[in-house]
Amino acid sequence: MIEKRMILFLLFMSFFSTLLFSQQIQFGETDSYNDLTEGPYIFWEEGKAIVKYIWNGNYISEEVAVQEHGDFTVSLGGFDSEFEISSFPPTIDPTIYTNVPKIFVVSDIHGQYNRFVEILRGNGILDRNMEWNWGNGHLVIIGDVFDRGPQVTECLWLIHRLEREAEQWKGKVHFLLGNHEIMVLQGDVRYVHDKYIKVAEIMGMDVKSLYSDTSELGRWLRSKNTIEVINNILFVHAGIHPNFTEMNHSIEEINNRIRVNIDSPREKIKYNDLLNFIFGSIGPFWYRGYFMDTKDEKQIEQQVLFETLIYMNVTEVVVGHTTQDFINPFFQNKVIPVDTGIKYGNKGEALLWKDGIFYRAKVDGYIEQLTFPVKKIQKQIKENQ
Ligand code: ZN
């Protein structure tokens, strides 16, 4: 029997108590991070958790004893809200789902926490108290929560918390990896917001180490899939290049290959054909061929795309990565792009699927029908003959 132990972190600290076990950070005059509040970053060690965060410019590191596989409550006064995490390592999600009643899809959040929350609340996925309100529905985030914006941590912990809450309602949160998750986990910080460079510096580590495989966020991200199929609809960050079909690997195998190779050295990836394809410019993290010619090759032809979908036994493919002005399906509604510029902070919409129909979902909850059920179209064709 798993023994549970609840530990409460009270982060409302007085100036005096803060002084007892924290280190006041001195920033330069031009620095805008003097009253920075950021975190938490939780690192697992044998029998304990090291909780690191910055509170009003004070760096705090606490060691907390944790019973094996015990739950542990993080109460974040100034952050999002109180939430529970488990010291038990995350389980790996299935790749294929059927009979899902409704799906809400958001992509390329890029640290724009406020816009992300606005979209979720505006569409009733979250209630006024920021709690799961989508019942047994599924929320799919198709990658690129990381980079560019200044509130990546807030986004990650919100998704982390919703994952647990959704399960209580028989709902589900799917967080698929994008190229920016891979980049940060592999230590490529070219697109990381300055704030996180500073945060890592304050904590005496590099950005990559904030998400190491012994950190809660790092091991959680490393448990995620890259490609999933829900109700025969394929979800992937960038897209599926036709060469994928020649690889002769199931989607599940590809997800596993990615998981075990996130931390592999570049040399290993470079000299392995499959890994080179997966992590490369035409792989599921980077491919742009649904929407444009690239320097390497032309935009995909419709017939080739259809053959790829048939091979993968899916009816549509839903992607992010390549930013559009608004959600407007390509290739007879077979390719549905969702990245509509949340990264700009004041733009972006989401995709809703319900009863076989896709809708654009705007930030205020206004929805616009994009597709019609296949049966209805067949009926219309018959009537017109
Ligand atoms: Zn991307």
Residues whose N, C-alpha, C, O or C-beta is under 5 A from the ligand:
A	BS01	ZN	D144 G178 N179 F285 H321
